[in-house]
Amino acid sequence: MTLLNKTAVGTAHGKIILIGEHAVVYNMPAIALPFMATTTTVTITSIEGETFIDSDYFTGYLSETPEALDGFKTALNNVCVYLNVSAQGLHIDVESLIPPERGMGSSAAVATALVKALFNYFEADLTDKIVKRFVDTAEKVTHGNPSGIDSTIVNSLSPIYFKKDESPTSLPLDMDGFLIAADTGIKGQTKEAVGDVAKLIQSAKDQAKNQTISAVNRIGQLTFQAKDAIIDNNVPILGEIMNQTHRLLKDLTVSNRQLDTLVQSALKAGAAGAKLTGGGRGGCMIALAHSMEHAKKIASELEKAGAIQTWIHPLQAEVGEAFHE
Ligand code: MEV
């Protein structure tokens, strides 16, 4: 394979959903933070012949990609059709620090970085709105029925208060608290979890249906209260809201044993609150601590309880960067 001279780059970052996952699919609000400690860079170089993908997840020709990359392929093909260019003759290198399939926005971030790199490569103008349109289409292939929160936050520099089909509002975050994110090491199942919540909602059994709808509505109310707790810098209240939300997400069947174990360990270590984050059924959880020292202790307890990786994310406006534990 001969690499030719032309090169272009696109970037995006991971995300943490603080509160509102799953309910956001049903028009409830959600709050998400950009997670700058985890980034994705896509670099496109010209080659002769068939397009070649080089990533930790898959290395090989475009025609050989596994089903898990169907969303990626959709983004590539749709951008090339839109720009009226060939999808061949590209060497696409994907460098991602976002653990894949862990509820941290990996698929949306990779698709976003790809769309940006393609527009750079073909020297075409791009707006955030156009990026989002391509990424939402790719995410539909990957996740079935996405709310659009992932495609928004992986390309946003500030925390957002998000409602489906509405413009997101930026939510200033300046709290005396620290978020710990921990990876169970188990691939999440966002598509299945979103599909199963939809089935619960459509369930013929009225009682199950009512319970599900009231859990979704309650998560919406808690998200609204979480926004106030953030504005008031009230860490204990935000923690309690996170705990209640985790219980509701359990009712929606999107937690699992490993997530529950990590949530319990964080609470035992004195966290103000803890919950799963993202699609669930694996992936990551988050916990809230009052100080950096306390956050380090919680991270260490989470690792003892089985987390394969932890991060500490300060919630103060002037710091705003995550530390890798
Ligand atoms: C996935 O990161 C968040 C979910 O709410 C799905 C979505 O909003 O697209 C589970």
Residues whose N, C-alpha, C, O or C-beta is under 5 A from the ligand:
A	BS01	MEV	E21 H22 V24 V25 G103 N145 P146 S147 G148 I149 D150 G278 G279
